[in-house]
């Protein structure tokens, strides 16, 4: 009987691990249908549009629109609702893209540094709009906005290069922006 209990306990533990694994993989498996796509398209154009306006345009019941938006939010498809602000009106009209390389081991440090942890540290700076871990000769791509090149230079020299593990950087200043959007083609 004791052996049988052990077998059941091991099987239950194994089953629990399998269920957690499947749930983790299924987290990103929400299936978006054509109605969801139409709703998302409307929200990307104007997230302040009311459910009533969207329902009228798409010829769907208001309750359907409302419930689908709530479901899309719950599933993480819609991460939030935001305004896109032109930085020049807030004295932040200069944009730069910064390439950074990192080293995983530094002299005097007994552990490996994590590229993901470094990216998270960079993301905490208010000047930073985007941080991407990339392939190629560089490891991290950073988008920042500032008042001018001097302000962005101070960010690079005083903040970014002060992060443990940042090896070198290359800053590309923009001369103008032809397109900047958060919209994803559906």
VENQUI-V725520 format. One record per pair of residues at least 12 apart in sequence whose C-alpha atoms are under 7 Angstrom apart, sorted by the first residue. I is the first residue (numbers start at 1). GAP is how many residues later the second one is. If there is no record, write none. Layout:
BEGIN
{{I/GAP} {I/GAP}}
END
This chain:
BEGIN
{{30/45} {36/32} {37/149} {41/145} {42/12} {44/139} {47/34} {51/14} {51/15} {91/56} {92/53} {92/54} {92/55} {93/52} {93/53} {93/54} {94/51} {94/52} {94/53} {94/54} {95/49} {95/50} {95/51} {95/78} {95/79} {96/47} {96/48} {96/49} {96/75} {96/76} {96/77} {96/78} {97/44} {97/45} {97/46} {97/47} {97/74} {97/75} {97/76} {98/43} {98/44} {98/45} {98/71} {98/72} {98/73} {98/74} {99/39} {99/41} {99/42} {99/43} {99/70} {99/71} {99/72} {100/38} {100/39} {100/40} {100/41} {100/66} {100/68} {100/69} {100/70} {101/37} {101/38} {101/39} {101/65} {101/66} {101/67} {101/68} {102/37} {102/63} {102/64} {102/65} {103/62} {103/63} {103/64} {104/61} {113/52} {119/12} {127/17} {127/18} {127/19} {128/14} {128/15} {128/16} {128/17} {129/14} {129/15} {130/12} {130/13} {131/12}}
END
